[in-house]
Amino acid sequence: MATPHSLHHEGPQKPPPSTTLPLRQHPQQQPQPTQQTVQALPVQPATGLRYPSSKKTIYDRNINRSKTAELSRAAFAYLFIEMIGYAQRRVKGVADLEKRLNEAGQPLGHRLLPLLLHRLPSPPPRPTRILPLLQFITTTLWRHLFGRPADTLERSAANAAEYMISDNEPLVSQYISVPREMGNFNAGAFVAGVIEGVCVGAGFEVEGVTAHGVAEQGGGEGGMWPGKTVFLIRFCAGVLEREEGLGKGM
Amino acid sequence: MVVFALLIINKAGGLIYNREFHSGLNKLSSNDLLILAGTFHGVHAITRSLTPHRWLPESESSPAGKATGIEVLESSTFRMQCFQTITGTKFLLFTEPHQPNIDAILRRIYELYADYVMKNPFYTVEMPIRCEKFDRGLDGFVKAKA
């Protein structure tokens, strides 16, 4: 089984603030773990920077160190369980839970955009048109996160501002069975948040990115891809106007 | 070769999963199934403490050599194999008496359990298992075997 590329622990950016990833901080990640008392902690400014025991921060590492690093699927699955559990303790309904997961994914997208652009063989400028941006998402981003490109990319026929990326077997919900009372919850909300982060980071304001489970046509249960998920990206009107302008200028 | 049914018993002896793959065994009422699970749990615990003396010192030092307790129950019409995980969850598999490779089947079922039950954020440990993907995985695996 191919292991997916690392979702976290990336490059040069600041380590994610603890609000984005509900990791319990290990004592050794705190500065001077043995002598430090609880009282002394507030003295440290809340920069989100953590010093490992080797005193080397994430900035001391080579930016491409984790380029080919892989993370075990199980490790991600267990971490993701905790993220969902953490989010679930603070929400009222399914929509709220998805929103929280979405928000947890956004900073990841924000930071992956410059990192992945930097790592491309001949670093192109930030994408300025919709299509290159979406292609960046479905190939570069997807390959980095999941080890393969997304399955399809479509433009909505009904609404020109809507684009759809579909994944037949999303890694995030691979092991998740949603109980009946949770209705249409889709763990892809986290990935939707990552996509939203990339879009907003690249200057494409979106009204929202949402994940919808669509079991393959011809019987949800017996379909080929029971976990198939569509990520619906709705761009703001301003983005479309700009796109039109750019199209004329070319 | 037929695999009849699978029961999963939690640490406390409660039945948390039961699934019939092939009809053939007489139906038990759900109450009887619970009693079977609880009774087996008790018998298993007692047989564990039956382990001959000379094995004990070794077993204390190495968890691998720990006394296992009852593993197989055989009748002329079916065979019941028990697989206990390190954490004390028990998998009972009912098969035909001459089913080969039961160990491999149980190991695979344990793998499915680890994937689709333990990695499911909506499952509470020690509680009854209601995971659609686990059901589907079991079906796929057992049907492919048959």
Interface residues (C-beta under 8 A of the other chain):
Chain A: A74 A77 Y78 F80 I81 I84 G85 Q88 Y175 I176 S177 V178 P179 M182 A187 P226
Chain B: D115 Y116 K119 N120 P121 F122 R130 C131 E132 K133 F134 R136
